[in-house]
Amino acid sequence: MRFDLFKNERERAEDLGYIKVLKTDTVAGRPGVMIWKPKATKPYANYYFRNEEERDEYVARELEGYKRREEDKKREKEEYAKAVAEMERPEVGELYYTSWGYDQTNYEYIVVLEVSASGKTVKAKRTGAKDMGHEGQCDLQKPINRPFGEEFTLQVRPGKYLVGSYPFCYDGTGSRRKGHFSQVTEGAVYHETDAYSGH
């Protein structure tokens, strides 16, 4: 077990809810302060000041800053929970896509097969795309409802996005890739970098 260097000081520190504060003095009599985050064992601040007024102003700023950040996090969490509760649910048969690639664009398409009772997850499969020709250095693709491969589960996010891992290469290795899927717009055609132009 690692030696807890600041255990005694931390136990004497005043718990202000958002931070723990221990006011100290040096041999020279300069006022100092040690400050911990609530669950930390090591102080993130261990400073000395010219006078108590400067020290107290610093502590007040730190306390206010942490209080504001915690309140912001709480508000964001509540807003996200509200967005989840009110989010639009996917429907069976809807098509989604994700894109990836460095110096090129590749697309993967999926189709929703089942939506959970809560609407927070879906079961899906990879699906194909119709060849719509060629343009410049791109193959033109139109996603179609023609599922293949294994079934997998994705999570639903506000804005009607789907996230999670999906089967990537069907080469017997069981490889998977994390994806962020957006809904396919009806009639949309996607431009994927062709095999001769990609890396």
C-alpha positions in Angstrom: 0.0 0.0 0.0 1.3 3.4 -1.0 2.2 5.8 1.9 -0.4 8.5 2.4 1.8 11.5 2.7 -0.9 14.0 3.5 -3.2 11.9 5.6 -2.8 13.9 8.8 -3.3 17.2 7.1 -6.3 15.9 5.1 -8.0 14.7 8.3 -7.7 18.2 9.8 -9.0 19.9 6.7 -12.4 21.6 6.7 -14.9 19.9 4.3 -16.7 22.7 2.4 -18.7 20.3 0.3 -17.0 21.0 -3.0 -13.4 21.1 -1.7 -11.5 20.4 1.5 -9.4 23.2 2.9 -6.7 23.4 5.5 -5.3 26.8 6.4 -1.6 26.6 7.5 1.3 28.9 8.5 5.0 28.7 7.6 7.9 29.2 10.0 8.1 32.7 8.7 4.5 33.3 9.6 3.1 33.5 6.1 -0.4 32.2 5.8 -0.8 29.1 3.6 -3.5 26.8 2.4 -3.8 23.2 1.2 -6.9 22.3 -0.9 -8.2 18.8 -1.9 -10.9 17.7 -4.3 -13.5 15.7 -2.4 -12.1 12.2 -3.1 -8.4 13.1 -3.6 -5.6 12.0 -1.3 -3.1 14.6 -2.6 -3.8 18.3 -2.4 -4.0 20.1 -5.8 -3.1 23.4 -4.1 -0.4 24.0 -1.5 0.3 27.7 -1.6 1.5 30.6 0.6 0.4 34.2 0.5 1.5 37.6 1.7 -1.4 38.0 4.0 -4.6 36.2 5.2 -6.8 38.4 3.0 -5.1 37.1 -0.2 -5.4 33.6 1.1 -9.1 33.9 1.9 -9.8 35.5 -1.5 -8.1 32.6 -3.2 -10.1 30.0 -1.2 -13.3 31.8 -2.0 -12.6 31.8 -5.7 -11.7 28.1 -5.7 -14.9 27.3 -3.8 -17.0 29.3 -6.1 -15.4 27.8 -9.2 -16.0 24.2 -8.0 -19.5 25.0 -6.9 -20.3 26.5 -10.3 -18.8 23.5 -12.2 -20.7 21.0 -10.0 -23.9 22.9 -10.6 -23.2 23.0 -14.3 -22.6 19.2 -14.4 -25.8 18.7 -12.4 -27.8 20.9 -14.8 -26.3 19.2 -17.9 -27.2 15.7 -16.4 -30.8 16.8 -15.8 -31.1 18.3 -19.3 -29.7 15.1 -20.9 -32.1 12.9 -18.9 -34.9 15.1 -20.1 -33.7 14.9 -23.7 -33.5 11.1 -23.4 -37.1 10.9 -22.0 -38.4 13.1 -24.8 -36.2 11.7 -27.7 -37.7 10.4 -30.9 -37.6 6.6 -31.1 -36.2 4.7 -34.1 -38.6 2.5 -36.1 -38.3 -1.0 -37.5 -37.0 -0.9 -41.0 -35.2 2.5 -40.8 -31.8 2.7 -42.3 -28.8 4.3 -40.7 -25.2 5.0 -41.8 -21.8 5.7 -40.4 -18.6 6.9 -42.2 -14.9 6.5 -41.4 -11.5 6.7 -43.1 -8.3 8.7 -43.3 -7.9 10.7 -46.6 -10.9 8.7 -47.9 -14.5 8.1 -47.0 -16.0 4.7 -46.3 -19.6 4.0 -45.4 -21.3 1.2 -43.5 -25.1 0.9 -43.5 -27.5 -0.8 -41.0 -31.2 -1.5 -40.7 -33.2 -1.5 -37.5 -34.9 -4.9 -36.9 -36.3 -4.4 -33.4 -36.8 -1.5 -30.9 -36.8 -2.2 -27.2 -39.8 -1.4 -25.0 -38.0 1.5 -23.4 -36.9 2.8 -26.8 -33.3 3.1 -25.6 -31.8 0.3 -27.6 -32.3 -1.4 -30.9 -31.4 -4.6 -32.6 -29.9 -4.2 -36.0 -28.0 -5.9 -38.8 -25.6 -4.6 -41.5 -27.3 -4.0 -44.8 -26.3 -3.4 -48.4 -26.4 -0.5 -50.8 -27.4 -0.2 -54.5 -24.7 0.8 -57.0 -25.7 4.2 -58.4 -22.7 4.7 -60.7 -19.4 6.6 -60.4 -18.6 10.3 -60.0 -15.0 11.7 -59.9 -13.1 9.4 -57.5 -16.3 8.2 -55.8 -18.7 5.2 -56.0 -22.3 6.4 -55.6 -24.3 4.3 -53.1 -27.9 4.2 -52.1 -28.6 2.2 -48.9 -31.3 -0.6 -49.3 -33.1 -2.8 -46.8 -31.2 -6.1 -47.5 -29.8 -7.2 -44.1 -26.9 -9.7 -43.7 -24.6 -11.1 -41.0 -25.2 -11.3 -37.3 -27.6 -9.3 -35.2 -26.2 -6.7 -32.8 -27.5 -4.1 -30.3 -27.0 -0.4 -30.4 -28.0 2.4 -28.0 -30.3 5.2 -28.9 -29.1 8.8 -28.3 -31.0 12.1 -28.4 -31.2 13.4 -31.9 -32.1 9.9 -33.1 -28.6 8.7 -33.3 -27.4 5.1 -32.7 -24.1 4.3 -31.1 -22.2 1.1 -30.2 -20.0 -1.6 -31.8 -21.0 -3.6 -34.8 -19.5 -6.5 -36.9 -16.9 -5.0 -39.1 -15.0 -7.6 -41.2 -16.6 -10.9 -42.0 -13.3 -12.7 -42.2 -13.8 -15.2 -39.3 -11.9 -13.0 -36.8 -15.0 -11.6 -35.2 -13.7 -8.1 -35.6 -15.9 -5.2 -34.5 -15.9 -1.5 -34.8 -17.4 1.3 -32.8 -19.8 3.5 -34.7 -22.0 6.6 -34.5 -24.9 6.1 -36.8 -27.2 8.8 -38.3 -30.5 8.1 -40.0 -30.4 7.8 -43.8 -32.4 10.5 -45.5 -35.0 9.1 -47.9 -33.5 9.0 -51.4 -30.0 10.0 -50.3 -27.0 8.9 -52.3 -23.6 8.6 -50.6 -20.2 9.2 -52.1 -17.7 6.6 -51.1 -14.1 6.9 -52.1 -13.5 4.2 -54.8 -10.9 1.4 -54.4 -8.4 3.0 -56.8 -8.4 6.4 -55.0 -8.3 5.2 -51.4 -5.3 4.2 -49.3 
